[in-house]
Amino acid sequence: MPKPGKTNRSMAKRFKITGRGKIKQYRTMHSHYMMRKSKRRKRALRIPAIVSGSVAKHIRKGLLIGVGD
């Protein structure tokens, strides 16, 4: 039986799956020009976001989650 395909490696590095199956992404804009950003903003950028909606569906397809089960 053929395999479902290859995992998109760039997606695999950017997104993680939580224990409950949600997709977690790390925030952008947290690597340079830090002196311009307020403490509050920098603190908020540390917290990962949960992806939802049609974007999550696209990411699942790239990560091969739920494919070929």
C-alpha positions in Angstrom: 0.0 0.0 0.0 1.5 3.4 -1.0 2.4 6.0 1.7 0.3 9.1 1.9 3.2 11.5 0.9 6.0 13.5 2.5 5.7 15.8 5.5 6.3 19.4 4.7 9.5 19.9 6.7 9.3 23.7 7.0 5.8 23.3 8.5 7.1 20.6 10.9 9.7 23.0 12.2 7.2 25.8 12.7 4.1 24.0 14.2 3.7 21.5 17.0 0.7 19.3 17.9 -0.6 19.6 21.5 -1.7 16.6 23.5 -5.4 17.3 22.5 -4.6 17.5 18.8 -4.6 21.3 18.5 -1.9 23.0 16.4 0.4 25.4 18.3 2.5 28.0 16.5 5.2 30.3 17.8 4.7 34.0 17.3 6.5 36.0 14.7 8.4 39.3 15.2 10.2 38.0 18.3 13.8 37.9 17.0 15.0 41.4 16.1 14.3 45.1 16.9 13.5 44.1 20.5 14.5 47.5 21.9 11.6 49.1 20.1 9.0 46.8 21.5 7.4 47.3 24.9 7.9 44.8 27.7 4.2 44.0 27.5 4.4 43.2 23.8 7.6 41.1 24.2 6.0 39.1 27.0 2.9 38.5 24.9 5.1 37.3 22.0 6.5 34.5 24.1 3.2 32.8 24.5 2.5 30.4 21.6 -0.8 30.8 19.7 -3.4 28.1 18.8 -4.2 27.9 15.1 -7.8 27.5 14.2 -10.1 27.4 11.2 -9.2 26.7 7.6 -5.6 27.5 8.3 -5.4 24.6 10.7 -6.9 22.3 8.0 -4.1 23.4 5.6 -1.4 22.8 8.2 -2.8 19.3 9.1 -2.5 18.4 5.4 1.1 19.6 5.3 2.0 17.7 8.5 0.1 14.6 7.3 -2.1 14.4 10.4 -5.2 12.4 9.8 -4.0 11.3 6.4 -3.9 7.5 5.7 -5.4 6.6 9.1 
